Amino acid sequence: MWILGWKGASGFSACSTAEAVTNGVDATGLTAIVTGSSSGIGVETARVLAMRGAHVVMAVRNVDAGRSVKEAILKEIPTAKVDVMQLDLNSMASVKKFASEYVSSGLPLNLLINNAGIMMCPYMLSADNIELQFATNHVGHRWCNKEGIRFEKINNEAEYNNIRAYGQAKLANILHANELARRFKLSLFKQAEGVNITANSLHPGVIATNLYRHTGVIARSCNYMLCGTASTGASGFSARSTAEQVTNGIDATGLTAVVTGASSGIGVETARVLAMRGAHVVMAVRNVDTGKSVKEAILKEIPTAKVDVMQLDLSSMASVKKFASEYISSGLPLNLLINNAGIMMCPYMLSTDNIEMQFATNHVGHFLLTHLLLETMKSTARESNQEGRIVNLSSEGHRFAYKEGIRFDKINNEAEYNNIRAYGQSKLANILHANELARRLKEEGINITANSLHPGAIATNLLRHSSFLEGSCNYMLCGTASTGEGGHR
């Protein structure tokens, strides 16, 4: 992954290891506390500090797990000085007990590495009645440093969002370090002897650890994006398989397909490969000029391709009705309807029909389009005696929907709008739509299959409304995730 090799001013990159960064550093005589050192980054931090000669005190919740790590370190570095002490950061009593025992031990302390953390867990309260992520990630570490901040709604379950709660705890880490650094600097000027302590906060990078254990979708995505793993399923294909590979040997001659959002991302590759296999592809796009450019590129590669471009704005019910009317009037059959178009995590906006924009575009537009074209699909399936196919591109992101599921009575509620939850809600609607459609078609004995799918981790412009996620994905996905070629399976 080339981007990970980019070096900063320090001469190191995201690919640099702790051993490489500390090469030549002699930590003999230093004592370090590392919280959460029984797993993930904490293990490597403890190991490399011990390797460089520091006396490492592993502050861990699970003492048995800590001892196992200590044994592994001593096996590799027999001269290492490593101690294990119990510390549960979500319990203020445990933090105070640890601090008291450490102070009583008479050990010096040169390095305090507040590493332990949890991420995106369900709503829970700590033993001290504080929201668990804030308690563990910030407040526990605050007690160790006798500093911190309080917020009025830390324990508000009704408004709890596990992602935002995690972000809040991490923001508190930064503010804590900043204020500590400021105070240390002031002390340095005020006292002749000075306070020679530096306080920093950092983003450790994209590391494959068990931090994501509370969210299945992120854990699976990280295994794929960070470790490069792509398990082969029963079909014989994996997340790395391309659309060309999956459709190898398939002859789609005589089939007609409508692909929404075919002017960018997965839609482009879907249209291209369907055309390559012989299908007549109708690109249903919001921007006709962009669609025509894609069509020209396809024809340049595949001169025999049959590709048409039609205007469709899924956020406008009038546009959907106009498209459907024009399509039906054309007399074209319809074998495949691929509801691909979508937007993600945009700011709060209403469509021209006064519907929250993500729900309008991702679900309502496709729902109406499918409804209006369904009779054409049914007649095509009957007359051709070939199975029709309706595909809704959903997402694993449906798991981030609001706790209540689809909040039909609050679709347009700006006060409670959360762009991630709203996206998840629209993707959940895609799944439920496909499931119910499949049930009804089976009940009617119609030869049409309706499915929804998660397209995988694909490098597209879908994340354009989120600078944070776009930046993270540019970092994580370049070189590991599929491009559009792997997105249609």
GURO-567861 format. One line per 2 residues: number of its first residue (from 1); for each residue x, y, z of C-alpha. Coordinates in steps of 0.02 Angstrom, whole numbers, padded with zeros to 5 digits. Layout:
<gulos>
NUM = X/Y/Z ~ ...
</gulos>
This chain:
<gulos>
1 = 00000/00000/00000 ~ 00104/00145/-00066
3 = 00019/00281/00035 ~ 00069/00197/00198
5 = 00251/00215/00148 ~ 00243/00404/00134
7 = 00368/00478/00257 ~ 00340/00633/00362
9 = 00464/00759/00428 ~ 00521/00633/00559
11 = 00581/00515/00423 ~ 00453/00384/00475
13 = 00292/00328/00393 ~ 00133/00236/00440
15 = 00226/00076/00396 ~ 00367/00111/00520
17 = 00368/-00008/00669 ~ 00396/00035/00851
19 = 00565/-00053/00841 ~ 00615/00053/00691
21 = 00561/00215/00774 ~ 00654/00177/00937
23 = 00810/00108/00854 ~ 00960/00179/00947
25 = 00858/00239/01096 ~ 00923/00182/01266
27 = 00783/00183/01397 ~ 00888/00103/01533
29 = 00843/00178/01702 ~ 00673/00240/01645
31 = 00510/00175/01718 ~ 00352/00171/01613
33 = 00170/00133/01650 ~ 00072/00070/01499
35 = -00116/00052/01522 ~ -00208/-00080/01421
37 = -00046/-00173/01387 ~ -00122/-00346/01380
39 = -00186/-00326/01201 ~ -00165/-00229/01040
41 = -00049/-00079/01033 ~ -00018/-00092/01220
43 = 00070/-00260/01202 ~ 00191/-00193/01071
45 = 00221/-00033/01170 ~ 00267/-00134/01325
47 = 00375/-00255/01226 ~ 00478/-00122/01136
49 = 00500/-00015/01292 ~ 00564/-00170/01382
51 = 00677/-00208/01234 ~ 00752/-00033/01249
53 = 00790/-00058/01433 ~ 00643/00026/01521
55 = 00562/-00047/01676 ~ 00384/-00075/01615
57 = 00233/-00081/01729 ~ 00088/-00159/01635
59 = -00074/-00085/01703 ~ -00207/-00209/01646
61 = -00386/-00255/01684 ~ -00356/-00442/01662
63 = -00204/-00490/01764 ~ -00195/-00666/01691
65 = -00190/-00597/01514 ~ -00059/-00473/01572
67 = 00049/-00610/01645 ~ 00039/-00708/01482
69 = 00104/-00555/01389 ~ 00241/-00531/01519
71 = 00296/-00712/01496 ~ 00303/-00690/01308
73 = 00410/-00533/01329 ~ 00529/-00619/01450
75 = 00544/-00768/01332 ~ 00601/-00649/01195
77 = 00698/-00529/01309 ~ 00761/-00625/01463
79 = 00836/-00467/01539 ~ 00674/-00368/01528
81 = 00604/-00286/01684 ~ 00415/-00305/01677
83 = 00284/-00298/01815 ~ 00097/-00326/01802
85 = -00027/-00228/01907 ~ -00217/-00232/01905
87 = -00307/-00078/01839 ~ -00487/-00064/01780
89 = -00504/00109/01705 ~ -00693/00109/01709
91 = -00689/00097/01899 ~ -00629/00249/01995
93 = -00600/00138/02147 ~ -00483/00028/02045
95 = -00391/00181/01977 ~ -00367/00252/02152
97 = -00308/00083/02217 ~ -00183/00066/02075
99 = -00116/00242/02100 ~ -00102/00216/02288
101 = -00008/00052/02268 ~ 00107/00125/02137
103 = 00150/00277/02243 ~ 00178/00163/02394
105 = 00298/00055/02293 ~ 00420/00199/02286
107 = 00450/00173/02101 ~ 00493/00327/01998
109 = 00388/00367/01845 ~ 00461/00437/01684
111 = 00332/00383/01556 ~ 00144/00369/01577
113 = 00063/00299/01420 ~ -00127/00311/01431
115 = -00160/00181/01297 ~ -00309/00078/01356
117 = -00477/00108/01275 ~ -00641/00038/01212
119 = -00732/00087/01054 ~ -00913/00103/00999
121 = -00985/-00012/01131 ~ -01173/-00019/01166
123 = -01239/00102/01296 ~ -01175/00049/01467
125 = -01134/00136/01630 ~ -00974/00108/01727
127 = -00970/00056/01910 ~ -00969/00243/01947
129 = -01124/00276/01842 ~ -01030/00360/01699
131 = -01056/00314/01515 ~ -00930/00175/01488
133 = -00828/00245/01343 ~ -00807/00413/01429
135 = -00767/00327/01594 ~ -00636/00210/01520
137 = -00558/00316/01383 ~ -00552/00483/01473
139 = -00607/00488/01654 ~ -00502/00342/01712
141 = -00347/00418/01635 ~ -00399/00586/01709
143 = -00392/00512/01883 ~ -00215/00454/01851
145 = -00168/00633/01806 ~ -00286/00723/01928
147 = -00357/00828/01784 ~ -00511/00821/01675
149 = -00674/00899/01615 ~ -00859/00863/01648
151 = -01003/00867/01524 ~ -01188/00882/01566
153 = -01255/00743/01456 ~ -01126/00606/01475
155 = -01258/00480/01533 ~ -01403/00529/01419
157 = -01457/00360/01351 ~ -01596/00431/01242
159 = -01469/00529/01139 ~ -01330/00401/01149
161 = -01233/00369/00988 ~ -01089/00247/01009
163 = -00984/00328/00873 ~ -01008/00505/00938
165 = -00982/00447/01117 ~ -00816/00371/01066
167 = -00769/00532/00977 ~ -00815/00633/01131
169 = -00703/00526/01240 ~ -00559/00544/01117
171 = -00585/00732/01106 ~ -00573/00738/01295
173 = -00405/00648/01282 ~ -00340/00786/01169
175 = -00406/00928/01276 ~ -00335/00845/01430
177 = -00161/00830/01354 ~ -00167/01008/01287
179 = -00214/01082/01455 ~ -00084/00976/01545
181 = 00050/01035/01423 ~ -00003/01216/01451
183 = 00007/01199/01640 ~ 00175/01111/01635
185 = 00243/01250/01526 ~ 00177/01384/01646
187 = 00257/01292/01792 ~ 00421/01289/01698
189 = 00424/01479/01692 ~ 00358/01505/01868
191 = 00472/01385/01960 ~ 00661/01396/01960
193 = 00676/01207/01957 ~ 00546/01189/01820
195 = 00431/01045/01776 ~ 00516/00948/01639
197 = 00366/00847/01581 ~ 00290/00844/01406
199 = 00108/00796/01379 ~ 00050/00741/01205
201 = -00099/00658/01125 ~ -00087/00558/00965
203 = -00182/00458/00835 ~ -00096/00289/00835
205 = -00139/00253/00654 ~ -00243/00118/00574
207 = -00198/-00037/00674 ~ -00277/-00210/00667
209 = -00323/-00238/00851 ~ -00475/-00298/00949
211 = -00530/-00118/00982 ~ -00674/-00143/00859
213 = -00744/-00294/00949 ~ -00907/-00206/00993
215 = -00954/-00177/00811 ~ -00957/-00325/00693
217 = -00962/-00225/00532 ~ -00807/-00123/00573
219 = -00714/-00276/00637 ~ -00748/-00369/00475
221 = -00706/-00218/00368 ~ -00543/-00190/00461
223 = -00492/-00371/00443 ~ -00514/-00347/00256
225 = -00443/-00172/00237 ~ -00298/-00185/00357
227 = -00247/-00366/00349 ~ -00285/-00392/00166
229 = -00387/-00548/00206 ~ -00524/-00594/00085
231 = -00604/-00762/00124 ~ -00671/-00864/-00021
233 = -00856/-00903/-00001 ~ -00962/-01049/-00062
235 = -00969/-00969/-00234 ~ -00781/-00983/-00252
237 = -00763/-00794/-00255 ~ -00699/-00672/-00124
239 = -00705/-00487/-00086 ~ -00556/-00467/-00203
241 = -00643/-00547/-00352 ~ -00683/-00425/-00493
243 = -00845/-00408/-00590 ~ -00758/-00477/-00744
245 = -00702/-00631/-00649 ~ -00873/-00663/-00574
247 = -00962/-00647/-00742 ~ -00832/-00745/-00840
249 = -00924/-00865/-00957 ~ -01093/-00779/-00939
251 = -01181/-00727/-01099 ~ -01303/-00585/-01067
253 = -01347/-00560/-01250 ~ -01531/-00518/-01268
255 = -01548/-00453/-01090 ~ -01589/-00273/-01048
257 = -01527/-00194/-00887 ~ -01563/-00028/-00801
259 = -01420/00028/-00688 ~ -01453/00181/-00580
261 = -01306/00291/-00532 ~ -01206/00221/-00677
263 = -01101/00377/-00703 ~ -00983/00348/-00556
265 = -00911/00219/-00437 ~ -00982/00044/-00438
267 = -01116/00095/-00563 ~ -00986/00128/-00699
269 = -00908/-00043/-00679 ~ -01078/-00128/-00670
271 = -01130/-00047/-00833 ~ -00963/-00085/-00917
273 = -00959/-00270/-00874 ~ -01143/-00297/-00915
275 = -01109/-00217/-01085 ~ -00953/-00325/-01105
277 = -01060/-00481/-01077 ~ -01184/-00428/-01211
279 = -01325/-00345/-01113 ~ -01413/-00188/-01175
281 = -01374/-00066/-01035 ~ -01480/00085/-00994
283 = -01381/00203/-00884 ~ -01503/00297/-00771
285 = -01403/00448/-00714 ~ -01431/00617/-00634
287 = -01297/00703/-00739 ~ -01324/00659/-00921
289 = -01160/00737/-00981 ~ -01060/00630/-00859
291 = -01162/00479/-00911 ~ -01122/00511/-01094
293 = -00936/00521/-01053 ~ -00947/00351/-00969
295 = -01043/00282/-01119 ~ -00907/00345/-01237
297 = -00772/00261/-01130 ~ -00868/00097/-01135
299 = -00893/00106/-01324 ~ -00709/00145/-01347
301 = -00665/-00015/-01254 ~ -00811/-00118/-01319
303 = -00864/-00052/-01491 ~ -01009/-00176/-01503
305 = -01084/-00123/-01336 ~ -01266/-00069/-01329
307 = -01277/00074/-01205 ~ -01407/00211/-01183
309 = -01408/00357/-01062 ~ -01567/00423/-00982
311 = -01591/00559/-00852 ~ -01647/00507/-00678
313 = -01638/00604/-00515 ~ -01689/00483/-00379
315 = -01715/00622/-00252 ~ -01859/00688/-00358
317 = -02018/00587/-00373 ~ -02065/00686/-00529
319 = -01900/00635/-00610 ~ -01927/00452/-00563
321 = -02102/00453/-00637 ~ -02039/00538/-00796
323 = -01899/00410/-00816 ~ -02018/00263/-00790
325 = -02145/00335/-00912 ~ -02013/00363/-01047
327 = -01939/00190/-01019 ~ -02107/00104/-01034
329 = -02150/00208/-01188 ~ -01987/00152/-01271
331 = -02054/-00026/-01278 ~ -01892/-00097/-01209
333 = -01900/-00257/-01106 ~ -01821/-00259/-00933
335 = -01729/-00410/-00864 ~ -01616/-00329/-00736
337 = -01650/-00180/-00623 ~ -01496/-00133/-00523
339 = -01539/-00002/-00393 ~ -01361/00057/-00366
341 = -01366/00246/-00347 ~ -01345/00320/-00174
343 = -01278/00458/-00064 ~ -01197/00440/00106
345 = -01186/00542/00265 ~ -01233/00708/00187
347 = -01280/00859/00294 ~ -01464/00878/00336
349 = -01559/00922/00178 ~ -01735/00897/00111
351 = -01773/00835/-00064 ~ -01888/00929/-00183
353 = -02027/00820/-00112 ~ -01986/00874/00066
355 = -01908/00707/00118 ~ -01740/00691/00208
357 = -01615/00678/00066 ~ -01531/00511/00106
359 = -01698/00423/00133 ~ -01770/00505/-00023
361 = -01625/00457/-00136 ~ -01570/00289/-00067
363 = -01741/00214/-00031 ~ -01896/00310/-00084
365 = -01833/00346/-00260 ~ -01784/00166/-00290
367 = -01943/00102/-00209 ~ -02049/00206/-00328
369 = -01942/00163/-00479 ~ -01956/-00023/-00443
371 = -02144/-00008/-00419 ~ -02168/00085/-00583
373 = -02060/-00036/-00684 ~ -02119/-00197/-00602
375 = -02256/-00237/-00729 ~ -02130/-00217/-00870
377 = -02013/-00337/-00780 ~ -02154/-00462/-00750
379 = -02206/-00462/-00933 ~ -02024/-00478/-00987
381 = -01999/-00628/-00872 ~ -02157/-00712/-00940
383 = -02123/-00679/-01124 ~ -01937/-00721/-01120
385 = -01955/-00865/-00999 ~ -01798/-00798/-00915
387 = -01777/-00754/-00732 ~ -01781/-00569/-00695
389 = -01672/-00492/-00563 ~ -01694/-00341/-00449
391 = -01541/-00293/-00348 ~ -01541/-00162/-00210
393 = -01368/-00103/-00162 ~ -01381/-00089/00025
395 = -01236/-00087/00148 ~ -01170/-00163/00309
397 = -01198/00016/00364 ~ -01381/-00031/00390
399 = -01323/-00087/00563 ~ -01296/00097/00607
401 = -01481/00137/00587 ~ -01573/00221/00730
403 = -01610/00108/00879 ~ -01795/00105/00832
405 = -01756/00052/00654 ~ -01839/00158/00521
407 = -01913/00311/00606 ~ -02054/00347/00484
409 = -02129/00475/00602 ~ -01961/00565/00617
411 = -01888/00554/00442 ~ -01877/00743/00429
413 = -01833/00781/00610 ~ -01686/00900/00592
415 = -01659/00919/00780 ~ -01620/00733/00799
417 = -01535/00710/00631 ~ -01378/00605/00631
419 = -01300/00582/00459 ~ -01230/00409/00499
421 = -01394/00346/00575 ~ -01494/00421/00432
423 = -01383/00330/00307 ~ -01404/00167/00403
425 = -01592/00193/00407 ~ -01599/00212/00217
427 = -01492/00057/00191 ~ -01602/-00042/00310
429 = -01751/00012/00206 ~ -01663/-00058/00050
431 = -01649/-00228/00133 ~ -01828/-00232/00196
433 = -01890/-00177/00024 ~ -01796/-00319/-00063
435 = -01852/-00447/00067 ~ -02036/-00402/00052
437 = -02025/-00392/-00137 ~ -01947/-00566/-00143
439 = -02086/-00634/-00032 ~ -02225/-00561/-00139
441 = -02147/-00615/-00304 ~ -02128/-00792/-00239
443 = -02307/-00790/-00177 ~ -02367/-00735/-00349
445 = -02259/-00865/-00437 ~ -02168/-00731/-00536
447 = -01997/-00779/-00606 ~ -01906/-00629/-00534
449 = -01779/-00633/-00393 ~ -01755/-00482/-00279
451 = -01596/-00468/-00176 ~ -01503/-00338/-00075
453 = -01316/-00339/-00051 ~ -01168/-00257/00034
455 = -01051/-00211/-00109 ~ -00894/-00218/-00004
457 = -00758/-00093/00037 ~ -00743/00002/-00126
459 = -00643/00159/-00162 ~ -00778/00274/-00235
461 = -00838/00453/-00206 ~ -00982/00395/-00096
463 = -00894/00467/00058 ~ -00879/00641/-00017
465 = -00994/00716/00117 ~ -00880/00658/00259
467 = -00705/00732/00256 ~ -00652/00622/00404
469 = -00711/00459/00329 ~ -00653/00507/00155
471 = -00480/00543/00224 ~ -00477/00382/00324
473 = -00535/00280/00176 ~ -00411/00359/00058
475 = -00281/00304/00184 ~ -00349/00131/00223
477 = -00423/00081/00056 ~ -00291/00136/-00070
479 = -00207/-00025/-00117 ~ -00315/-00140/-00010
481 = -00497/-00111/-00054 ~ -00571/-00148/-00223
483 = -00591/-00012/-00350 ~ -00756/-00011/-00442
485 = -00698/-00166/-00535 ~ -00719/-00271/-00379
487 = -00877/-00189/-00321 ~ -01006/-00281/-00425
489 = -01018/-00465/-00381
</gulos>
